[in-house]
Amino acid sequence: MRCNNCGNENAVGAAFCMECGSPLGVEPLASHPAPPPVQQPAAQPPPPPAPVPPLPVQLIQPPRVPTVRSVHLGDVLFLIASALLLAAGFDNFASLSQFVQGQFVLLGMFGIVGGLLFAGMVIMPYLMRPIARYMDAIVFGLSAIFLFWGVAAMFGNNIGLDGGLVFIGGLFGLAGMGLKMGIIR
């Protein structure tokens, strides 16, 4: 059988040409007319993307956070009262070697406890949460005691030492609480 593509003589019954590998019994490819190309409609180009506006500079930068919280005048007054009351309390305890009288010890304990309470309200407010409900009454009561006891210690001989410090500490405690509660502006 003769190959229509290359003209090589092949064995009878062969399906493919031994020379070029073309199928036998089929006309050469050049003799078949090519089918007409399928015309596709012309594709329109995609529309250009919409321009993206640039981000404002404020959104790119993180917001500024103040590094120091504002200080309330009441907090400052509580810290001053705390320092005065602690000084008076320790001074009354230091006088134990000279005077062994209960009022000095009692004024010393009240001064130290009141000073620590006033300082704790400012420095460690979360620690004071269990007594926060009663804090106003405690501060007003202690401040009133310090006012009266301070006046008594200023004018009395055996009441206690540093009556002026105790009085001013009580006065600052009252003023600080009045500011915190909005009674004083």
PyMOL commands that place a pseudoatom at each C-alpha (Angstrom):
pseudoatom trace, name=CA, resn=MET, resi=1, chain=A, elem=C, hetatm=0, pos=[0.000, 0.000, 0.000]
pseudoatom trace, name=CA, resn=ARG, resi=2, chain=A, elem=C, hetatm=0, pos=[1.413, 3.363, -1.030]
pseudoatom trace, name=CA, resn=CYS, resi=3, chain=A, elem=C, hetatm=0, pos=[1.477, 6.305, 1.426]
pseudoatom trace, name=CA, resn=ASN, resi=4, chain=A, elem=C, hetatm=0, pos=[-0.368, 9.339, 0.090]
pseudoatom trace, name=CA, resn=ASN, resi=5, chain=A, elem=C, hetatm=0, pos=[1.831, 11.665, 2.112]
pseudoatom trace, name=CA, resn=CYS, resi=6, chain=A, elem=C, hetatm=0, pos=[5.412, 10.570, 1.369]
pseudoatom trace, name=CA, resn=GLY, resi=7, chain=A, elem=C, hetatm=0, pos=[4.956, 7.943, -1.406]
pseudoatom trace, name=CA, resn=ASN, resi=8, chain=A, elem=C, hetatm=0, pos=[6.636, 5.080, 0.520]
pseudoatom trace, name=CA, resn=GLU, resi=9, chain=A, elem=C, hetatm=0, pos=[5.515, 1.541, -0.277]
pseudoatom trace, name=CA, resn=ASN, resi=10, chain=A, elem=C, hetatm=0, pos=[4.160, -0.152, 2.897]
pseudoatom trace, name=CA, resn=ALA, resi=11, chain=A, elem=C, hetatm=0, pos=[2.952, -3.709, 3.679]
pseudoatom trace, name=CA, resn=VAL, resi=12, chain=A, elem=C, hetatm=0, pos=[-0.600, -4.619, 2.743]
pseudoatom trace, name=CA, resn=GLY, resi=13, chain=A, elem=C, hetatm=0, pos=[-3.043, -4.057, 5.637]
pseudoatom trace, name=CA, resn=ALA, resi=14, chain=A, elem=C, hetatm=0, pos=[-0.776, -1.574, 7.424]
pseudoatom trace, name=CA, resn=ALA, resi=15, chain=A, elem=C, hetatm=0, pos=[-2.666, 1.218, 9.136]
pseudoatom trace, name=CA, resn=PHE, resi=16, chain=A, elem=C, hetatm=0, pos=[0.247, 3.678, 9.271]
pseudoatom trace, name=CA, resn=CYS, resi=17, chain=A, elem=C, hetatm=0, pos=[3.180, 4.514, 6.998]
pseudoatom trace, name=CA, resn=MET, resi=18, chain=A, elem=C, hetatm=0, pos=[6.494, 3.034, 8.115]
pseudoatom trace, name=CA, resn=GLU, resi=19, chain=A, elem=C, hetatm=0, pos=[8.357, 6.122, 6.853]
pseudoatom trace, name=CA, resn=CYS, resi=20, chain=A, elem=C, hetatm=0, pos=[6.359, 9.183, 7.991]
pseudoatom trace, name=CA, resn=GLY, resi=21, chain=A, elem=C, hetatm=0, pos=[3.757, 7.661, 10.365]
pseudoatom trace, name=CA, resn=SER, resi=22, chain=A, elem=C, hetatm=0, pos=[0.760, 9.074, 8.484]
pseudoatom trace, name=CA, resn=PRO, resi=23, chain=A, elem=C, hetatm=0, pos=[-2.430, 7.030, 8.455]
pseudoatom trace, name=CA, resn=LEU, resi=24, chain=A, elem=C, hetatm=0, pos=[-2.744, 4.981, 5.268]
pseudoatom trace, name=CA, resn=GLY, resi=25, chain=A, elem=C, hetatm=0, pos=[-5.834, 5.217, 3.109]
pseudoatom trace, name=CA, resn=VAL, resi=26, chain=A, elem=C, hetatm=0, pos=[-6.297, 8.938, 3.909]
pseudoatom trace, name=CA, resn=GLU, resi=27, chain=A, elem=C, hetatm=0, pos=[-5.559, 11.744, 1.477]
pseudoatom trace, name=CA, resn=PRO, resi=28, chain=A, elem=C, hetatm=0, pos=[-2.590, 13.991, 2.276]
pseudoatom trace, name=CA, resn=LEU, resi=29, chain=A, elem=C, hetatm=0, pos=[-3.258, 16.985, 4.497]
pseudoatom trace, name=CA, resn=ALA, resi=30, chain=A, elem=C, hetatm=0, pos=[-2.387, 19.490, 1.806]
pseudoatom trace, name=CA, resn=SER, resi=31, chain=A, elem=C, hetatm=0, pos=[-5.163, 18.187, -0.438]
pseudoatom trace, name=CA, resn=HIS, resi=32, chain=A, elem=C, hetatm=0, pos=[-7.929, 18.821, 2.141]
pseudoatom trace, name=CA, resn=PRO, resi=33, chain=A, elem=C, hetatm=0, pos=[-9.237, 22.365, 2.134]
pseudoatom trace, name=CA, resn=ALA, resi=34, chain=A, elem=C, hetatm=0, pos=[-8.964, 24.112, 5.472]
pseudoatom trace, name=CA, resn=PRO, resi=35, chain=A, elem=C, hetatm=0, pos=[-12.263, 25.062, 7.080]
pseudoatom trace, name=CA, resn=PRO, resi=36, chain=A, elem=C, hetatm=0, pos=[-12.936, 28.758, 7.060]
pseudoatom trace, name=CA, resn=PRO, resi=37, chain=A, elem=C, hetatm=0, pos=[-11.993, 30.480, 10.342]
pseudoatom trace, name=CA, resn=VAL, resi=38, chain=A, elem=C, hetatm=0, pos=[-14.823, 31.256, 12.704]
pseudoatom trace, name=CA, resn=GLN, resi=39, chain=A, elem=C, hetatm=0, pos=[-15.090, 34.948, 13.151]
pseudoatom trace, name=CA, resn=GLN, resi=40, chain=A, elem=C, hetatm=0, pos=[-15.757, 36.047, 16.681]
pseudoatom trace, name=CA, resn=PRO, resi=41, chain=A, elem=C, hetatm=0, pos=[-17.181, 39.413, 17.474]
pseudoatom trace, name=CA, resn=ALA, resi=42, chain=A, elem=C, hetatm=0, pos=[-14.555, 41.985, 18.329]
pseudoatom trace, name=CA, resn=ALA, resi=43, chain=A, elem=C, hetatm=0, pos=[-14.029, 42.161, 22.081]
pseudoatom trace, name=CA, resn=GLN, resi=44, chain=A, elem=C, hetatm=0, pos=[-14.325, 45.573, 23.594]
pseudoatom trace, name=CA, resn=PRO, resi=45, chain=A, elem=C, hetatm=0, pos=[-11.521, 46.584, 25.947]
pseudoatom trace, name=CA, resn=PRO, resi=46, chain=A, elem=C, hetatm=0, pos=[-12.490, 46.636, 29.617]
pseudoatom trace, name=CA, resn=PRO, resi=47, chain=A, elem=C, hetatm=0, pos=[-13.200, 50.080, 31.071]
pseudoatom trace, name=CA, resn=PRO, resi=48, chain=A, elem=C, hetatm=0, pos=[-10.299, 51.638, 32.926]
pseudoatom trace, name=CA, resn=PRO, resi=49, chain=A, elem=C, hetatm=0, pos=[-10.423, 51.196, 36.727]
pseudoatom trace, name=CA, resn=ALA, resi=50, chain=A, elem=C, hetatm=0, pos=[-11.848, 54.061, 38.709]
pseudoatom trace, name=CA, resn=PRO, resi=51, chain=A, elem=C, hetatm=0, pos=[-9.161, 56.158, 40.374]
pseudoatom trace, name=CA, resn=VAL, resi=52, chain=A, elem=C, hetatm=0, pos=[-8.731, 55.455, 44.097]
pseudoatom trace, name=CA, resn=PRO, resi=53, chain=A, elem=C, hetatm=0, pos=[-8.512, 58.612, 46.202]
pseudoatom trace, name=CA, resn=PRO, resi=54, chain=A, elem=C, hetatm=0, pos=[-5.480, 58.728, 48.501]
pseudoatom trace, name=CA, resn=LEU, resi=55, chain=A, elem=C, hetatm=0, pos=[-6.069, 58.151, 52.197]
pseudoatom trace, name=CA, resn=PRO, resi=56, chain=A, elem=C, hetatm=0, pos=[-5.968, 61.226, 54.396]
pseudoatom trace, name=CA, resn=VAL, resi=57, chain=A, elem=C, hetatm=0, pos=[-2.828, 61.562, 56.492]
pseudoatom trace, name=CA, resn=GLN, resi=58, chain=A, elem=C, hetatm=0, pos=[-4.824, 61.508, 59.744]
pseudoatom trace, name=CA, resn=LEU, resi=59, chain=A, elem=C, hetatm=0, pos=[-6.037, 57.951, 59.109]
pseudoatom trace, name=CA, resn=ILE, resi=60, chain=A, elem=C, hetatm=0, pos=[-2.545, 56.656, 58.481]
pseudoatom trace, name=CA, resn=GLN, resi=61, chain=A, elem=C, hetatm=0, pos=[-1.006, 58.011, 61.666]
pseudoatom trace, name=CA, resn=PRO, resi=62, chain=A, elem=C, hetatm=0, pos=[-2.101, 56.512, 65.006]
pseudoatom trace, name=CA, resn=PRO, resi=63, chain=A, elem=C, hetatm=0, pos=[-4.030, 58.850, 67.269]
pseudoatom trace, name=CA, resn=ARG, resi=64, chain=A, elem=C, hetatm=0, pos=[-1.999, 60.674, 69.880]
pseudoatom trace, name=CA, resn=VAL, resi=65, chain=A, elem=C, hetatm=0, pos=[-2.519, 59.388, 73.377]
pseudoatom trace, name=CA, resn=PRO, resi=66, chain=A, elem=C, hetatm=0, pos=[-1.554, 61.608, 76.296]
pseudoatom trace, name=CA, resn=THR, resi=67, chain=A, elem=C, hetatm=0, pos=[1.194, 60.063, 78.358]
pseudoatom trace, name=CA, resn=VAL, resi=68, chain=A, elem=C, hetatm=0, pos=[0.233, 61.765, 81.619]
pseudoatom trace, name=CA, resn=ARG, resi=69, chain=A, elem=C, hetatm=0, pos=[-3.321, 61.781, 82.884]
pseudoatom trace, name=CA, resn=SER, resi=70, chain=A, elem=C, hetatm=0, pos=[-4.727, 65.043, 84.107]
pseudoatom trace, name=CA, resn=VAL, resi=71, chain=A, elem=C, hetatm=0, pos=[-4.281, 65.724, 87.794]
pseudoatom trace, name=CA, resn=HIS, resi=72, chain=A, elem=C, hetatm=0, pos=[-7.326, 66.784, 89.772]
pseudoatom trace, name=CA, resn=LEU, resi=73, chain=A, elem=C, hetatm=0, pos=[-6.802, 69.483, 92.393]
pseudoatom trace, name=CA, resn=GLY, resi=74, chain=A, elem=C, hetatm=0, pos=[-8.604, 67.276, 94.908]
pseudoatom trace, name=CA, resn=ASP, resi=75, chain=A, elem=C, hetatm=0, pos=[-5.943, 64.595, 94.395]
pseudoatom trace, name=CA, resn=VAL, resi=76, chain=A, elem=C, hetatm=0, pos=[-3.198, 67.146, 95.079]
pseudoatom trace, name=CA, resn=LEU, resi=77, chain=A, elem=C, hetatm=0, pos=[-4.947, 68.277, 98.265]
pseudoatom trace, name=CA, resn=PHE, resi=78, chain=A, elem=C, hetatm=0, pos=[-5.312, 64.657, 99.410]
pseudoatom trace, name=CA, resn=LEU, resi=79, chain=A, elem=C, hetatm=0, pos=[-1.596, 64.040, 98.865]
pseudoatom trace, name=CA, resn=ILE, resi=80, chain=A, elem=C, hetatm=0, pos=[-0.655, 67.175, 100.826]
pseudoatom trace, name=CA, resn=ALA, resi=81, chain=A, elem=C, hetatm=0, pos=[-3.056, 66.180, 103.622]
pseudoatom trace, name=CA, resn=SER, resi=82, chain=A, elem=C, hetatm=0, pos=[-1.546, 62.704, 103.588]
pseudoatom trace, name=CA, resn=ALA, resi=83, chain=A, elem=C, hetatm=0, pos=[1.996, 64.047, 103.977]
pseudoatom trace, name=CA, resn=LEU, resi=84, chain=A, elem=C, hetatm=0, pos=[0.975, 66.367, 106.830]
pseudoatom trace, name=CA, resn=LEU, resi=85, chain=A, elem=C, hetatm=0, pos=[-0.969, 63.691, 108.682]
pseudoatom trace, name=CA, resn=LEU, resi=86, chain=A, elem=C, hetatm=0, pos=[1.774, 61.098, 108.292]
pseudoatom trace, name=CA, resn=ALA, resi=87, chain=A, elem=C, hetatm=0, pos=[4.354, 63.575, 109.595]
pseudoatom trace, name=CA, resn=ALA, resi=88, chain=A, elem=C, hetatm=0, pos=[2.177, 64.426, 112.603]
pseudoatom trace, name=CA, resn=GLY, resi=89, chain=A, elem=C, hetatm=0, pos=[1.352, 60.758, 113.228]
pseudoatom trace, name=CA, resn=PHE, resi=90, chain=A, elem=C, hetatm=0, pos=[4.969, 59.646, 113.222]
pseudoatom trace, name=CA, resn=ASP, resi=91, chain=A, elem=C, hetatm=0, pos=[5.962, 62.619, 115.359]
pseudoatom trace, name=CA, resn=ASN, resi=92, chain=A, elem=C, hetatm=0, pos=[3.378, 61.613, 117.967]
pseudoatom trace, name=CA, resn=PHE, resi=93, chain=A, elem=C, hetatm=0, pos=[4.687, 58.035, 117.919]
pseudoatom trace, name=CA, resn=ALA, resi=94, chain=A, elem=C, hetatm=0, pos=[8.264, 59.276, 118.262]
pseudoatom trace, name=CA, resn=SER, resi=95, chain=A, elem=C, hetatm=0, pos=[7.287, 61.143, 121.410]
pseudoatom trace, name=CA, resn=LEU, resi=96, chain=A, elem=C, hetatm=0, pos=[6.459, 57.876, 123.209]
pseudoatom trace, name=CA, resn=SER, resi=97, chain=A, elem=C, hetatm=0, pos=[9.840, 57.852, 124.896]
pseudoatom trace, name=CA, resn=GLN, resi=98, chain=A, elem=C, hetatm=0, pos=[9.075, 61.206, 126.561]
pseudoatom trace, name=CA, resn=PHE, resi=99, chain=A, elem=C, hetatm=0, pos=[5.349, 60.924, 127.171]
pseudoatom trace, name=CA, resn=VAL, resi=100, chain=A, elem=C, hetatm=0, pos=[3.539, 57.716, 127.824]
pseudoatom trace, name=CA, resn=GLN, resi=101, chain=A, elem=C, hetatm=0, pos=[0.038, 59.005, 127.283]
pseudoatom trace, name=CA, resn=GLY, resi=102, chain=A, elem=C, hetatm=0, pos=[-2.760, 57.396, 125.323]
pseudoatom trace, name=CA, resn=GLN, resi=103, chain=A, elem=C, hetatm=0, pos=[-3.817, 60.519, 123.461]
pseudoatom trace, name=CA, resn=PHE, resi=104, chain=A, elem=C, hetatm=0, pos=[-0.413, 60.790, 121.758]
pseudoatom trace, name=CA, resn=VAL, resi=105, chain=A, elem=C, hetatm=0, pos=[-0.581, 57.161, 120.639]
pseudoatom trace, name=CA, resn=LEU, resi=106, chain=A, elem=C, hetatm=0, pos=[-4.172, 57.583, 119.518]
pseudoatom trace, name=CA, resn=LEU, resi=107, chain=A, elem=C, hetatm=0, pos=[-3.407, 60.784, 117.584]
pseudoatom trace, name=CA, resn=GLY, resi=108, chain=A, elem=C, hetatm=0, pos=[-0.387, 59.061, 116.038]
pseudoatom trace, name=CA, resn=MET, resi=109, chain=A, elem=C, hetatm=0, pos=[-2.494, 56.093, 114.911]
pseudoatom trace, name=CA, resn=PHE, resi=110, chain=A, elem=C, hetatm=0, pos=[-5.277, 58.310, 113.564]
pseudoatom trace, name=CA, resn=GLY, resi=111, chain=A, elem=C, hetatm=0, pos=[-2.744, 60.477, 111.736]
pseudoatom trace, name=CA, resn=ILE, resi=112, chain=A, elem=C, hetatm=0, pos=[-1.002, 57.522, 110.105]
pseudoatom trace, name=CA, resn=VAL, resi=113, chain=A, elem=C, hetatm=0, pos=[-4.233, 55.748, 109.158]
pseudoatom trace, name=CA, resn=GLY, resi=114, chain=A, elem=C, hetatm=0, pos=[-5.756, 58.962, 107.802]
pseudoatom trace, name=CA, resn=GLY, resi=115, chain=A, elem=C, hetatm=0, pos=[-2.582, 59.809, 105.884]
pseudoatom trace, name=CA, resn=LEU, resi=116, chain=A, elem=C, hetatm=0, pos=[-2.436, 56.342, 104.336]
pseudoatom trace, name=CA, resn=LEU, resi=117, chain=A, elem=C, hetatm=0, pos=[-6.140, 56.487, 103.473]
pseudoatom trace, name=CA, resn=PHE, resi=118, chain=A, elem=C, hetatm=0, pos=[-5.802, 59.874, 101.772]
pseudoatom trace, name=CA, resn=ALA, resi=119, chain=A, elem=C, hetatm=0, pos=[-2.713, 58.727, 99.850]
pseudoatom trace, name=CA, resn=GLY, resi=120, chain=A, elem=C, hetatm=0, pos=[-4.408, 55.456, 98.882]
pseudoatom trace, name=CA, resn=MET, resi=121, chain=A, elem=C, hetatm=0, pos=[-7.367, 57.313, 97.399]
pseudoatom trace, name=CA, resn=VAL, resi=122, chain=A, elem=C, hetatm=0, pos=[-5.011, 58.989, 94.927]
pseudoatom trace, name=CA, resn=ILE, resi=123, chain=A, elem=C, hetatm=0, pos=[-2.263, 56.436, 94.374]
pseudoatom trace, name=CA, resn=MET, resi=124, chain=A, elem=C, hetatm=0, pos=[-4.227, 53.163, 94.543]
pseudoatom trace, name=CA, resn=PRO, resi=125, chain=A, elem=C, hetatm=0, pos=[-7.897, 53.904, 93.789]
pseudoatom trace, name=CA, resn=TYR, resi=126, chain=A, elem=C, hetatm=0, pos=[-8.624, 50.283, 92.774]
pseudoatom trace, name=CA, resn=LEU, resi=127, chain=A, elem=C, hetatm=0, pos=[-7.467, 49.071, 96.171]
pseudoatom trace, name=CA, resn=MET, resi=128, chain=A, elem=C, hetatm=0, pos=[-10.029, 51.365, 97.799]
pseudoatom trace, name=CA, resn=ARG, resi=129, chain=A, elem=C, hetatm=0, pos=[-12.997, 49.964, 95.840]
pseudoatom trace, name=CA, resn=PRO, resi=130, chain=A, elem=C, hetatm=0, pos=[-14.320, 47.796, 98.686]
pseudoatom trace, name=CA, resn=ILE, resi=131, chain=A, elem=C, hetatm=0, pos=[-14.903, 50.899, 100.824]
pseudoatom trace, name=CA, resn=ALA, resi=132, chain=A, elem=C, hetatm=0, pos=[-15.779, 53.259, 97.939]
pseudoatom trace, name=CA, resn=ARG, resi=133, chain=A, elem=C, hetatm=0, pos=[-19.445, 53.323, 99.003]
pseudoatom trace, name=CA, resn=TYR, resi=134, chain=A, elem=C, hetatm=0, pos=[-18.488, 54.716, 102.412]
pseudoatom trace, name=CA, resn=MET, resi=135, chain=A, elem=C, hetatm=0, pos=[-15.479, 56.798, 101.296]
pseudoatom trace, name=CA, resn=ASP, resi=136, chain=A, elem=C, hetatm=0, pos=[-17.260, 60.163, 101.470]
pseudoatom trace, name=CA, resn=ALA, resi=137, chain=A, elem=C, hetatm=0, pos=[-18.438, 59.581, 105.018]
pseudoatom trace, name=CA, resn=ILE, resi=138, chain=A, elem=C, hetatm=0, pos=[-15.041, 58.213, 106.110]
pseudoatom trace, name=CA, resn=VAL, resi=139, chain=A, elem=C, hetatm=0, pos=[-13.132, 61.163, 104.659]
pseudoatom trace, name=CA, resn=PHE, resi=140, chain=A, elem=C, hetatm=0, pos=[-15.529, 63.755, 106.070]
pseudoatom trace, name=CA, resn=GLY, resi=141, chain=A, elem=C, hetatm=0, pos=[-15.524, 62.072, 109.481]
pseudoatom trace, name=CA, resn=LEU, resi=142, chain=A, elem=C, hetatm=0, pos=[-11.729, 61.741, 109.655]
pseudoatom trace, name=CA, resn=SER, resi=143, chain=A, elem=C, hetatm=0, pos=[-11.224, 65.289, 108.404]
pseudoatom trace, name=CA, resn=ALA, resi=144, chain=A, elem=C, hetatm=0, pos=[-13.605, 66.672, 111.032]
pseudoatom trace, name=CA, resn=ILE, resi=145, chain=A, elem=C, hetatm=0, pos=[-11.805, 64.693, 113.744]
pseudoatom trace, name=CA, resn=PHE, resi=146, chain=A, elem=C, hetatm=0, pos=[-8.460, 66.054, 112.505]
pseudoatom trace, name=CA, resn=LEU, resi=147, chain=A, elem=C, hetatm=0, pos=[-9.815, 69.618, 112.490]
pseudoatom trace, name=CA, resn=PHE, resi=148, chain=A, elem=C, hetatm=0, pos=[-11.058, 69.455, 116.088]
pseudoatom trace, name=CA, resn=TRP, resi=149, chain=A, elem=C, hetatm=0, pos=[-8.162, 67.394, 117.384]
pseudoatom trace, name=CA, resn=GLY, resi=150, chain=A, elem=C, hetatm=0, pos=[-5.676, 69.694, 115.664]
pseudoatom trace, name=CA, resn=VAL, resi=151, chain=A, elem=C, hetatm=0, pos=[-7.205, 72.786, 117.291]
pseudoatom trace, name=CA, resn=ALA, resi=152, chain=A, elem=C, hetatm=0, pos=[-7.213, 71.019, 120.655]
pseudoatom trace, name=CA, resn=ALA, resi=153, chain=A, elem=C, hetatm=0, pos=[-3.572, 69.959, 120.211]
pseudoatom trace, name=CA, resn=MET, resi=154, chain=A, elem=C, hetatm=0, pos=[-2.542, 73.512, 119.251]
pseudoatom trace, name=CA, resn=PHE, resi=155, chain=A, elem=C, hetatm=0, pos=[-3.989, 75.015, 122.430]
pseudoatom trace, name=CA, resn=GLY, resi=156, chain=A, elem=C, hetatm=0, pos=[-3.785, 72.124, 124.888]
pseudoatom trace, name=CA, resn=ASN, resi=157, chain=A, elem=C, hetatm=0, pos=[-0.649, 70.791, 126.512]
pseudoatom trace, name=CA, resn=ASN, resi=158, chain=A, elem=C, hetatm=0, pos=[-1.397, 67.085, 126.838]
pseudoatom trace, name=CA, resn=ILE, resi=159, chain=A, elem=C, hetatm=0, pos=[-3.578, 66.500, 123.766]
pseudoatom trace, name=CA, resn=GLY, resi=160, chain=A, elem=C, hetatm=0, pos=[-0.909, 65.730, 121.183]
pseudoatom trace, name=CA, resn=LEU, resi=161, chain=A, elem=C, hetatm=0, pos=[1.970, 67.155, 119.211]
pseudoatom trace, name=CA, resn=ASP, resi=162, chain=A, elem=C, hetatm=0, pos=[1.895, 69.032, 115.907]
pseudoatom trace, name=CA, resn=GLY, resi=163, chain=A, elem=C, hetatm=0, pos=[-1.670, 70.241, 116.242]
pseudoatom trace, name=CA, resn=GLY, resi=164, chain=A, elem=C, hetatm=0, pos=[-1.115, 72.659, 113.363]
pseudoatom trace, name=CA, resn=LEU, resi=165, chain=A, elem=C, hetatm=0, pos=[-0.142, 69.853, 110.986]
pseudoatom trace, name=CA, resn=VAL, resi=166, chain=A, elem=C, hetatm=0, pos=[-3.146, 67.805, 112.042]
pseudoatom trace, name=CA, resn=PHE, resi=167, chain=A, elem=C, hetatm=0, pos=[-5.483, 70.794, 111.630]
pseudoatom trace, name=CA, resn=ILE, resi=168, chain=A, elem=C, hetatm=0, pos=[-4.141, 71.703, 108.160]
pseudoatom trace, name=CA, resn=GLY, resi=169, chain=A, elem=C, hetatm=0, pos=[-4.240, 68.013, 107.126]
pseudoatom trace, name=CA, resn=GLY, resi=170, chain=A, elem=C, hetatm=0, pos=[-7.915, 67.837, 108.126]
pseudoatom trace, name=CA, resn=LEU, resi=171, chain=A, elem=C, hetatm=0, pos=[-8.631, 71.101, 106.323]
pseudoatom trace, name=CA, resn=PHE, resi=172, chain=A, elem=C, hetatm=0, pos=[-6.961, 69.854, 103.117]
pseudoatom trace, name=CA, resn=GLY, resi=173, chain=A, elem=C, hetatm=0, pos=[-8.841, 66.553, 103.398]
pseudoatom trace, name=CA, resn=LEU, resi=174, chain=A, elem=C, hetatm=0, pos=[-12.179, 68.395, 103.605]
pseudoatom trace, name=CA, resn=ALA, resi=175, chain=A, elem=C, hetatm=0, pos=[-11.255, 70.679, 100.702]
pseudoatom trace, name=CA, resn=GLY, resi=176, chain=A, elem=C, hetatm=0, pos=[-10.113, 67.732, 98.558]
pseudoatom trace, name=CA, resn=MET, resi=177, chain=A, elem=C, hetatm=0, pos=[-13.332, 65.816, 99.178]
pseudoatom trace, name=CA, resn=GLY, resi=178, chain=A, elem=C, hetatm=0, pos=[-15.402, 68.928, 98.494]
pseudoatom trace, name=CA, resn=LEU, resi=179, chain=A, elem=C, hetatm=0, pos=[-13.643, 69.308, 95.146]
pseudoatom trace, name=CA, resn=LYS, resi=180, chain=A, elem=C, hetatm=0, pos=[-14.067, 65.636, 94.278]
pseudoatom trace, name=CA, resn=MET, resi=181, chain=A, elem=C, hetatm=0, pos=[-17.793, 65.749, 95.072]
pseudoatom trace, name=CA, resn=GLY, resi=182, chain=A, elem=C, hetatm=0, pos=[-18.354, 69.046, 93.266]
pseudoatom trace, name=CA, resn=ILE, resi=183, chain=A, elem=C, hetatm=0, pos=[-19.334, 70.985, 96.410]
pseudoatom trace, name=CA, resn=ILE, resi=184, chain=A, elem=C, hetatm=0, pos=[-16.392, 73.356, 95.914]
pseudoatom trace, name=CA, resn=ARG, resi=185, chain=A, elem=C, hetatm=0, pos=[-15.313, 74.575, 92.497]
for i in range(1, 185): cmd.bond("trace and resi %d" % i, "trace and resi %d" % (i + 1))
show_as sticks, trace
zoom trace
